[in-house]
Amino acid sequence: MMETKALDQQKINLLLVDDHQLFIDGLRSILGNHPRFSVWRTARDGREALQLLQYHKPDVVVMDLNMPRIDGQQAAAKALSMYPQLKILVVSMYYTASLQASLRNMGIGGFIPKDSDATVLIRAIEAIYEGGRYFVEQPDNAATDDENNQKSVRKKYNLTKREAEIIRLVRQNKTTQEIAEQLFVSPFTIETHRRNICAKLDIKGNNGLFLFAQQHVDI
Protein backbone atom coordinates (compact mmCIF):
# COMPACT_ATOMS: atom_id res chain seq x y z
CA MET A 1 0.00 0.00 0.00
CA MET A 2 2.86 2.35 0.95
CA GLU A 3 4.72 1.49 -2.26
CA THR A 4 1.66 2.33 -4.36
CA LYS A 5 1.30 5.66 -2.60
CA ALA A 6 4.95 6.49 -3.27
CA LEU A 7 4.59 5.62 -6.94
CA ASP A 8 1.50 7.81 -7.21
CA GLN A 9 3.27 10.88 -5.81
CA GLN A 10 2.87 13.91 -8.00
CA LYS A 11 6.02 14.74 -9.90
CA ILE A 12 7.90 17.93 -9.04
CA ASN A 13 8.15 20.07 -12.18
CA LEU A 14 11.48 21.86 -12.53
CA LEU A 15 12.93 24.77 -14.45
CA LEU A 16 16.75 24.55 -14.72
CA VAL A 17 18.63 27.80 -15.33
CA ASP A 18 22.36 27.87 -16.11
CA ASP A 19 24.49 29.23 -18.95
CA HIS A 20 26.76 26.17 -19.10
CA GLN A 21 25.26 23.44 -21.25
CA LEU A 22 27.36 20.69 -19.67
CA PHE A 23 26.01 21.59 -16.24
CA ILE A 24 22.43 21.74 -17.53
CA ASP A 25 22.91 18.33 -19.18
CA GLY A 26 24.25 16.94 -15.89
CA LEU A 27 21.29 18.26 -13.92
CA ARG A 28 18.86 16.95 -16.52
CA SER A 29 20.49 13.51 -16.37
CA ILE A 30 20.34 13.38 -12.57
CA LEU A 31 16.87 14.84 -12.09
CA GLY A 32 15.16 13.69 -15.27
CA ASN A 33 15.90 10.07 -14.46
CA HIS A 34 14.65 10.39 -10.88
CA PRO A 35 11.07 9.11 -10.35
CA ARG A 36 10.11 12.20 -8.30
CA PHE A 37 11.12 14.88 -10.81
CA SER A 38 10.17 16.15 -14.25
CA VAL A 39 12.36 18.71 -16.04
CA TRP A 40 9.83 21.11 -17.59
CA ARG A 41 12.21 23.50 -19.34
CA THR A 42 15.79 24.77 -19.27
CA ALA A 43 17.01 28.36 -19.69
CA ARG A 44 20.46 29.77 -20.47
CA ASP A 45 20.14 33.00 -18.46
CA GLY A 46 17.86 35.03 -16.22
CA ARG A 47 16.08 36.81 -19.05
CA GLU A 48 15.06 33.55 -20.71
CA ALA A 49 13.91 32.18 -17.35
CA LEU A 50 11.70 35.23 -16.71
CA GLN A 51 10.16 34.85 -20.17
CA LEU A 52 9.33 31.19 -19.50
CA LEU A 53 7.77 32.04 -16.14
CA GLN A 54 5.18 34.18 -17.89
CA TYR A 55 3.62 31.02 -19.34
CA HIS A 56 4.09 28.41 -16.63
CA LYS A 57 5.08 28.29 -12.97
CA PRO A 58 7.24 25.24 -12.20
CA ASP A 59 7.21 23.75 -8.73
CA VAL A 60 10.88 24.61 -8.18
CA VAL A 61 13.39 26.71 -10.11
CA VAL A 62 17.01 25.51 -9.89
CA MET A 63 19.16 28.54 -10.78
CA ASP A 64 22.80 29.54 -11.13
CA LEU A 65 23.91 33.07 -10.19
CA ASN A 66 26.67 34.06 -12.60
CA MET A 67 24.98 34.27 -16.02
CA PRO A 68 24.96 36.75 -18.95
CA ARG A 69 22.29 39.36 -19.74
CA ILE A 70 20.34 39.01 -16.47
CA ASP A 71 22.16 37.09 -13.73
CA GLY A 72 20.55 34.71 -11.28
CA GLN A 73 20.28 37.04 -8.30
CA GLN A 74 18.68 39.80 -10.34
CA ALA A 75 16.36 37.35 -12.11
CA ALA A 76 15.37 35.73 -8.81
CA ALA A 77 14.57 39.12 -7.25
CA LYS A 78 12.41 40.05 -10.25
CA ALA A 79 10.68 36.66 -10.33
CA LEU A 80 9.87 36.77 -6.61
CA SER A 81 8.50 40.30 -6.91
CA MET A 82 6.06 39.06 -9.58
CA TYR A 83 5.43 35.57 -8.17
CA PRO A 84 6.01 35.66 -4.37
CA GLN A 85 5.11 31.97 -3.96
CA LEU A 86 7.76 30.83 -6.45
CA LYS A 87 10.26 28.38 -4.96
CA ILE A 88 13.89 28.86 -6.00
CA LEU A 89 17.00 26.83 -5.24
CA VAL A 90 20.28 28.58 -6.02
CA VAL A 91 23.18 26.34 -7.06
CA SER A 92 26.39 28.34 -7.37
CA MET A 93 30.16 28.21 -7.14
CA TYR A 94 30.05 31.39 -5.00
CA TYR A 95 29.99 30.50 -1.33
CA THR A 96 30.08 33.35 1.21
CA ALA A 97 28.16 34.16 4.34
CA SER A 98 27.06 37.57 2.99
CA LEU A 99 25.73 35.98 -0.20
CA GLN A 100 23.68 33.45 1.75
CA ALA A 101 22.30 36.21 3.99
CA SER A 102 21.33 38.23 0.93
CA LEU A 103 19.58 35.24 -0.65
CA ARG A 104 17.68 34.48 2.55
CA ASN A 105 16.49 38.08 2.79
CA MET A 106 15.28 37.95 -0.81
CA GLY A 107 13.08 34.96 -0.05
CA ILE A 108 15.15 32.33 -1.84
CA GLY A 109 14.18 28.82 -0.74
CA GLY A 110 17.66 27.37 -0.59
CA PHE A 111 21.30 27.45 -1.58
CA ILE A 112 23.80 24.66 -2.25
CA PRO A 113 27.33 24.88 -3.73
CA LYS A 114 27.87 23.58 -7.25
CA ASP A 115 30.20 20.86 -5.96
CA SER A 116 27.39 19.28 -3.89
CA ASP A 117 26.55 15.66 -4.65
CA ALA A 118 23.27 14.46 -6.16
CA THR A 119 21.88 13.42 -2.77
CA VAL A 120 22.16 16.98 -1.43
CA LEU A 121 20.61 18.39 -4.62
CA ILE A 122 17.61 16.06 -4.41
CA ARG A 123 17.15 16.66 -0.69
CA ALA A 124 17.25 20.42 -1.20
CA ILE A 125 14.64 20.40 -3.99
CA GLU A 126 12.28 18.17 -2.00
CA ALA A 127 12.65 20.33 1.13
CA ILE A 128 11.87 23.53 -0.78
CA TYR A 129 8.96 21.91 -2.63
CA GLU A 130 7.45 20.87 0.70
CA GLY A 131 7.58 24.43 1.98
CA GLY A 132 10.87 24.35 3.87
CA ARG A 133 14.19 26.04 3.31
CA TYR A 134 17.54 24.40 2.60
CA PHE A 135 20.81 26.28 3.04
CA VAL A 136 24.05 24.33 3.24
CA GLU A 137 25.94 25.27 6.39
CA GLN A 138 29.05 27.40 5.96
CA PRO A 139 32.48 25.97 6.80
CA ASP A 140 33.84 27.13 10.18
CA ASN A 141 36.21 29.59 8.52
CA ALA A 142 33.67 30.97 6.03
CA ALA A 143 32.77 34.08 8.04
CA THR A 144 36.46 34.99 8.46
CA ASP A 145 37.16 34.40 4.77
CA ASP A 146 34.12 36.46 3.85
CA GLU A 147 35.24 39.38 6.00
CA ASN A 148 38.75 39.21 4.52
CA ASN A 149 37.33 39.16 0.98
CA GLN A 150 35.14 42.17 1.71
CA LYS A 151 38.07 44.13 3.18
CA SER A 152 40.19 43.24 0.15
CA VAL A 153 37.53 44.49 -2.31
CA ARG A 154 36.93 47.66 -0.29
CA LYS A 155 40.66 48.37 -0.27
CA LYS A 156 40.96 47.73 -4.02
CA TYR A 157 38.28 50.33 -4.82
CA ASN A 158 39.02 52.64 -1.85
CA LEU A 159 35.49 52.16 -0.49
CA THR A 160 34.37 52.89 3.06
CA LYS A 161 32.38 50.33 5.06
CA ARG A 162 29.25 52.44 4.61
CA GLU A 163 29.79 52.64 0.84
CA ALA A 164 30.21 48.86 0.66
CA GLU A 165 27.05 48.44 2.71
CA ILE A 166 25.13 50.64 0.26
CA ILE A 167 26.46 48.63 -2.69
CA ARG A 168 25.16 45.43 -1.07
CA LEU A 169 21.74 47.03 -0.63
CA VAL A 170 21.77 48.23 -4.24
CA ARG A 171 22.44 44.62 -5.25
CA GLN A 172 19.18 43.70 -3.49
CA ASN A 173 17.42 46.15 -5.85
CA LYS A 174 16.50 48.52 -3.02
CA THR A 175 15.57 52.10 -3.86
CA THR A 176 17.30 55.16 -2.41
CA GLN A 177 14.34 55.69 -0.07
CA GLU A 178 14.43 52.06 1.13
CA ILE A 179 18.19 52.22 1.74
CA ALA A 180 17.80 55.50 3.63
CA GLU A 181 15.10 54.00 5.87
CA GLN A 182 17.15 50.87 6.56
CA LEU A 183 20.28 52.87 7.46
CA PHE A 184 18.35 55.60 9.34
CA VAL A 185 19.70 58.45 7.22
CA SER A 186 18.16 60.85 4.70
CA PRO A 187 17.69 60.03 0.99
CA PHE A 188 19.96 63.01 0.26
CA THR A 189 22.76 61.31 2.21
CA ILE A 190 22.30 58.10 0.21
CA GLU A 191 22.37 60.01 -3.07
CA THR A 192 25.60 61.68 -1.97
CA HIS A 193 27.09 58.26 -1.19
CA ARG A 194 25.93 56.96 -4.57
CA ARG A 195 27.70 59.83 -6.39
CA ASN A 196 30.89 59.25 -4.40
CA ILE A 197 30.79 55.52 -5.10
CA CYS A 198 30.26 56.05 -8.82
CA ALA A 199 33.17 58.51 -8.90
CA LYS A 200 35.49 56.01 -7.19
CA LEU A 201 34.40 53.17 -9.49
CA ASP A 202 34.39 55.38 -12.61
CA ILE A 203 30.86 54.30 -13.52
CA LYS A 204 27.82 56.30 -14.53
CA GLY A 205 24.28 56.25 -13.17
CA ASN A 206 22.19 53.85 -11.13
CA ASN A 207 22.27 51.14 -13.80
CA GLY A 208 26.05 51.12 -13.78
CA LEU A 209 26.13 50.86 -9.99
CA PHE A 210 23.57 48.06 -10.01
CA LEU A 211 25.59 46.09 -12.58
CA PHE A 212 28.76 46.57 -10.51
CA ALA A 213 26.93 45.35 -7.39
CA GLN A 214 25.66 42.27 -9.24
CA GLN A 215 29.14 41.44 -10.54
CA HIS A 216 30.85 41.79 -7.16
CA VAL A 217 28.96 39.51 -4.79
CA ASP A 218 32.02 39.36 -2.52
CA ILE A 219 31.89 43.05 -1.60
C-alpha positions in Angstrom: 0.0 0.0 0.0 2.9 2.4 0.9 4.7 1.5 -2.3 1.7 2.3 -4.4 1.3 5.7 -2.6 5.0 6.5 -3.3 4.6 5.6 -6.9 1.5 7.8 -7.2 3.3 10.9 -5.8 2.9 13.9 -8.0 6.0 14.7 -9.9 7.9 17.9 -9.0 8.2 20.1 -12.2 11.5 21.9 -12.5 12.9 24.8 -14.5 16.7 24.5 -14.7 18.6 27.8 -15.3 22.4 27.9 -16.1 24.5 29.2 -19.0 26.8 26.2 -19.1 25.3 23.4 -21.3 27.4 20.7 -19.7 26.0 21.6 -16.2 22.4 21.7 -17.5 22.9 18.3 -19.2 24.3 16.9 -15.9 21.3 18.3 -13.9 18.9 16.9 -16.5 20.5 13.5 -16.4 20.3 13.4 -12.6 16.9 14.8 -12.1 15.2 13.7 -15.3 15.9 10.1 -14.5 14.7 10.4 -10.9 11.1 9.1 -10.4 10.1 12.2 -8.3 11.1 14.9 -10.8 10.2 16.1 -14.2 12.4 18.7 -16.0 9.8 21.1 -17.6 12.2 23.5 -19.3 15.8 24.8 -19.3 17.0 28.4 -19.7 20.5 29.8 -20.5 20.1 33.0 -18.5 17.9 35.0 -16.2 16.1 36.8 -19.0 15.1 33.5 -20.7 13.9 32.2 -17.3 11.7 35.2 -16.7 10.2 34.8 -20.2 9.3 31.2 -19.5 7.8 32.0 -16.1 5.2 34.2 -17.9 3.6 31.0 -19.3 4.1 28.4 -16.6 5.1 28.3 -13.0 7.2 25.2 -12.2 7.2 23.8 -8.7 10.9 24.6 -8.2 13.4 26.7 -10.1 17.0 25.5 -9.9 19.2 28.5 -10.8 22.8 29.5 -11.1 23.9 33.1 -10.2 26.7 34.1 -12.6 25.0 34.3 -16.0 25.0 36.7 -18.9 22.3 39.4 -19.7 20.3 39.0 -16.5 22.2 37.1 -13.7 20.5 34.7 -11.3 20.3 37.0 -8.3 18.7 39.8 -10.3 16.4 37.4 -12.1 15.4 35.7 -8.8 14.6 39.1 -7.3 12.4 40.0 -10.2 10.7 36.7 -10.3 9.9 36.8 -6.6 8.5 40.3 -6.9 6.1 39.1 -9.6 5.4 35.6 -8.2 6.0 35.7 -4.4 5.1 32.0 -4.0 7.8 30.8 -6.4 10.3 28.4 -5.0 13.9 28.9 -6.0 17.0 26.8 -5.2 20.3 28.6 -6.0 23.2 26.3 -7.1 26.4 28.3 -7.4 30.2 28.2 -7.1 30.0 31.4 -5.0 30.0 30.5 -1.3 30.1 33.4 1.2 28.2 34.2 4.3 27.1 37.6 3.0 25.7 36.0 -0.2 23.7 33.5 1.8 22.3 36.2 4.0 21.3 38.2 0.9 19.6 35.2 -0.7 17.7 34.5 2.5 16.5 38.1 2.8 15.3 38.0 -0.8 13.1 35.0 0.0 15.1 32.3 -1.8 14.2 28.8 -0.7 17.7 27.4 -0.6 21.3 27.5 -1.6 23.8 24.7 -2.3 27.3 24.9 -3.7 27.9 23.6 -7.2 30.2 20.9 -6.0 27.4 19.3 -3.9 26.6 15.7 -4.7 23.3 14.5 -6.2 21.9 13.4 -2.8 22.2 17.0 -1.4 20.6 18.4 -4.6 17.6 16.1 -4.4 17.1 16.7 -0.7 17.3 20.4 -1.2 14.6 20.4 -4.0 12.3 18.2 -2.0 12.7 20.3 1.1 11.9 23.5 -0.8 9.0 21.9 -2.6 7.4 20.9 0.7 7.6 24.4 2.0 10.9 24.4 3.9 14.2 26.0 3.3 17.5 24.4 2.6 20.8 26.3 3.0 24.1 24.3 3.2 25.9 25.3 6.4 29.0 27.4 6.0 32.5 26.0 6.8 33.8 27.1 10.2 36.2 29.6 8.5 33.7 31.0 6.0 32.8 34.1 8.0 36.5 35.0 8.5 37.2 34.4 4.8 34.1 36.5 3.9 35.2 39.4 6.0 38.8 39.2 4.5 37.3 39.2 1.0 35.1 42.2 1.7 38.1 44.1 3.2 40.2 43.2 0.1 37.5 44.5 -2.3 36.9 47.7 -0.3 40.7 48.4 -0.3 41.0 47.7 -4.0 38.3 50.3 -4.8 39.0 52.6 -1.8 35.5 52.2 -0.5 34.4 52.9 3.1 32.4 50.3 5.1 29.2 52.4 4.6 29.8 52.6 0.8 30.2 48.9 0.7 27.0 48.4 2.7 25.1 50.6 0.3 26.5 48.6 -2.7 25.2 45.4 -1.1 21.7 47.0 -0.6 21.8 48.2 -4.2 22.4 44.6 -5.3 19.2 43.7 -3.5 17.4 46.2 -5.9 16.5 48.5 -3.0 15.6 52.1 -3.9 17.3 55.2 -2.4 14.3 55.7 -0.1 14.4 52.1 1.1 18.2 52.2 1.7 17.8 55.5 3.6 15.1 54.0 5.9 17.2 50.9 6.6 20.3 52.9 7.5 18.4 55.6 9.3 19.7 58.5 7.2 18.2 60.8 4.7 17.7 60.0 1.0 20.0 63.0 0.3 22.8 61.3 2.2 22.3 58.1 0.2 22.4 60.0 -3.1 25.6 61.7 -2.0 27.1 58.3 -1.2 25.9 57.0 -4.6 27.7 59.8 -6.4 30.9 59.3 -4.4 30.8 55.5 -5.1 30.3 56.1 -8.8 33.2 58.5 -8.9 35.5 56.0 -7.2 34.4 53.2 -9.5 34.4 55.4 -12.6 30.9 54.3 -13.5 27.8 56.3 -14.5 24.3 56.3 -13.2 22.2 53.8 -11.1 22.3 51.1 -13.8 26.1 51.1 -13.8 26.1 50.9 -10.0 23.6 48.1 -10.0 25.6 46.1 -12.6 28.8 46.6 -10.5 26.9 45.3 -7.4 25.7 42.3 -9.2 29.1 41.4 -10.5 30.8 41.8 -7.2 29.0 39.5 -4.8 32.0 39.4 -2.5 31.9 43.1 -1.6 
